[in-house]
Amino acid sequence: MPELIAKTALDGRAVTHGALRLAEVDAGPITSIALFPGQQDAATLALAAMGLGFPAPNSVVAGANGARLVWTGRDQAFLIGASVPDISGAAVTDQSGGWTCLSLTGPKVADVLMRLVPLDLRVPAFPVGRAVRAGLNHMNMVLIRSAEDSFEIMVFRSMARTAWHEIEAAMSAVLARG
């Protein structure tokens, strides 16, 4: 019987243009947590054991051992980088195989992404710890600002190559302007 080997969508690809770097990163397990109506308290207790609380809209809550809870919609969040505890009061689904995580770092990251995303991504308007669900051109994404010069971009696995191509083209365009 053949053995299946799990591979990421981009097989760990990375590219550098000037001081900008785009790389596929392993985010670890990704689990969607969607609260049932009126059940936030039950989910809060389960997440508190991990040092996490349910995130406010457009934000990220970091916990122990690199676990993060990223807001993805009303009463919804992605638990990234940790196994899910037993949570009553929420629909919990594994999303790990459906998403690809990219890291874009460098001094002009906001300029690159603002060519593709209809948001002001400069630090005053989009500070570290902010997360949004938005369009990357025609693709759905979750965008997280992880540092002043760094973003994490989560796209559906099926759109990974297209997202990569468009971000890399925007990197080249920004660098060409000087």
C-alpha positions as CSV (number, residue, x, y, z in Angstrom):
1,M,0.0,0.0,0.0
2,P,1.5,3.4,-0.9
3,E,2.3,5.9,1.8
4,L,1.0,9.4,1.5
5,I,3.3,12.2,2.4
6,A,1.7,15.5,3.5
7,K,3.0,18.5,1.7
8,T,2.2,22.2,2.1
9,A,0.6,24.0,-0.8
10,L,3.9,25.8,-1.8
11,D,6.3,23.2,-0.5
12,G,8.0,25.7,1.8
13,R,8.8,28.2,-0.9
14,A,10.5,31.5,-0.1
15,V,11.7,34.5,-2.2
16,T,13.6,37.7,-1.4
17,H,13.4,40.9,-3.4
18,G,15.6,43.6,-2.0
19,A,14.9,43.7,1.8
20,L,11.4,42.2,1.3
21,R,10.9,38.5,2.0
22,L,7.9,36.3,1.2
23,A,7.8,32.8,2.6
24,E,5.3,30.0,3.2
25,V,5.3,29.3,6.9
26,D,3.9,26.4,8.9
27,A,1.4,27.9,11.3
28,G,0.7,24.6,13.0
29,P,-2.8,23.4,13.6
30,I,-5.6,25.8,12.6
31,T,-9.0,25.2,14.2
32,S,-12.1,27.2,13.7
33,I,-14.1,28.0,16.9
34,A,-17.6,29.3,16.2
35,L,-19.6,30.2,19.4
36,F,-23.1,28.9,19.8
37,P,-25.6,31.7,20.7
38,G,-25.3,32.6,24.4
39,Q,-22.5,30.1,25.0
40,Q,-19.5,32.5,25.2
41,D,-19.0,31.9,28.9
42,A,-18.5,28.1,28.4
43,A,-16.0,28.7,25.6
44,T,-14.2,31.3,27.6
45,L,-13.6,28.9,30.5
46,A,-12.0,26.3,28.2
47,L,-9.8,28.9,26.5
48,A,-8.7,30.4,29.8
49,A,-6.9,27.2,30.6
50,M,-4.6,28.0,27.6
51,G,-4.1,31.6,28.7
52,L,-6.4,32.8,25.9
53,G,-9.6,34.8,25.8
54,F,-11.9,35.2,22.9
55,P,-10.6,38.1,20.7
56,A,-12.3,41.4,20.2
57,P,-13.2,42.1,16.5
58,N,-10.1,42.6,14.3
59,S,-7.6,41.5,17.0
60,V,-5.3,38.6,18.0
61,V,-4.9,37.2,21.5
62,A,-1.6,35.4,22.2
63,G,-1.4,32.7,24.8
64,A,1.1,30.2,26.1
65,N,3.4,28.2,23.9
66,G,2.8,30.3,20.8
67,A,-1.0,29.6,20.7
68,R,-3.0,32.4,19.2
69,L,-6.7,33.1,18.8
70,V,-7.4,35.2,15.7
71,W,-10.7,37.0,15.2
72,T,-12.3,35.8,11.9
73,G,-15.9,37.1,12.2
74,R,-18.7,37.6,14.6
75,D,-18.4,35.1,17.4
76,Q,-15.7,33.2,15.3
77,A,-12.0,32.8,15.7
78,F,-9.1,30.6,14.5
79,L,-7.0,28.9,17.1
80,I,-3.6,28.7,15.6
81,G,-0.6,26.8,16.7
82,A,-2.1,24.7,19.4
83,S,-4.3,21.6,19.9
84,V,-7.9,22.4,20.7
85,P,-9.1,21.9,24.3
86,D,-12.5,20.4,24.9
87,I,-14.8,23.3,24.2
88,S,-18.5,23.1,24.9
89,G,-20.7,25.8,23.6
90,A,-18.9,26.1,20.2
91,A,-18.6,24.4,16.9
92,V,-15.0,23.3,16.5
93,T,-13.6,22.3,13.1
94,D,-10.1,21.5,12.0
95,Q,-9.1,23.9,9.2
96,S,-5.4,23.0,9.0
97,G,-5.4,21.4,5.5
98,G,-7.6,24.1,4.0
99,W,-5.4,27.2,4.6
100,T,-1.9,28.3,3.6
101,C,0.0,30.8,5.7
102,L,2.5,33.3,4.1
103,S,4.9,35.6,5.9
104,L,5.7,39.0,4.3
105,T,8.5,40.9,6.0
106,G,10.6,44.0,5.2
107,P,10.6,47.7,5.4
108,K,7.8,48.3,2.8
109,V,5.4,45.5,3.6
110,A,2.4,47.9,3.9
111,D,3.2,49.4,0.5
112,V,3.2,46.0,-1.1
113,L,0.0,44.8,0.4
114,M,-1.9,48.1,-0.1
115,R,-1.5,47.4,-3.9
116,L,-3.7,44.3,-3.4
117,V,-5.8,45.0,-0.3
118,P,-8.4,47.8,0.0
119,L,-7.3,48.9,3.5
120,D,-4.9,51.4,5.0
121,L,-2.2,49.0,6.3
122,R,0.2,51.6,7.7
123,V,1.1,51.2,11.3
124,P,-1.1,54.0,12.8
125,A,-4.2,52.6,11.1
126,F,-3.3,48.9,11.3
127,P,-1.1,48.3,14.4
128,V,0.7,45.2,15.5
129,G,-1.9,42.7,16.8
130,R,-4.6,43.7,14.3
131,A,-6.3,41.0,12.2
132,V,-8.9,41.3,9.5
133,R,-10.7,39.2,7.1
134,A,-10.5,41.0,3.7
135,G,-9.9,40.5,0.0
136,L,-6.5,40.1,-1.5
137,N,-7.6,41.1,-5.0
138,H,-10.2,38.5,-5.7
139,M,-9.2,36.0,-2.9
140,N,-10.5,35.8,0.6
141,M,-7.8,36.1,3.3
142,V,-7.1,36.6,7.0
143,L,-4.4,39.3,7.4
144,I,-2.5,39.6,10.7
145,R,0.1,42.3,11.5
146,S,2.7,40.4,13.5
147,A,5.3,43.2,13.7
148,E,5.8,46.7,12.4
149,D,7.5,45.3,9.3
150,S,5.7,41.9,9.1
151,F,2.4,40.5,8.1
152,E,1.0,36.9,8.1
153,I,-1.4,36.2,5.2
154,M,-3.7,33.3,5.4
155,V,-5.4,32.2,2.1
156,F,-7.3,29.1,1.1
157,R,-4.9,26.4,0.1
158,S,-6.5,26.3,-3.4
159,M,-5.5,30.0,-3.9
160,A,-1.9,29.8,-2.5
161,R,-0.1,29.9,-5.9
162,T,-2.3,32.8,-7.1
163,A,-1.7,34.7,-3.9
164,W,2.0,34.1,-4.1
165,H,2.2,35.3,-7.7
166,E,0.2,38.5,-7.0
167,I,2.2,39.3,-3.8
168,E,5.5,38.7,-5.6
169,A,4.5,41.0,-8.5
170,A,3.5,43.7,-6.0
171,M,6.9,43.3,-4.3
172,S,8.7,43.8,-7.6
173,A,6.5,46.9,-8.4
174,V,7.2,48.5,-5.0
175,L,10.9,47.9,-5.3
176,A,11.0,49.3,-8.9
177,R,9.6,52.6,-7.6
178,G,12.6,52.9,-5.3
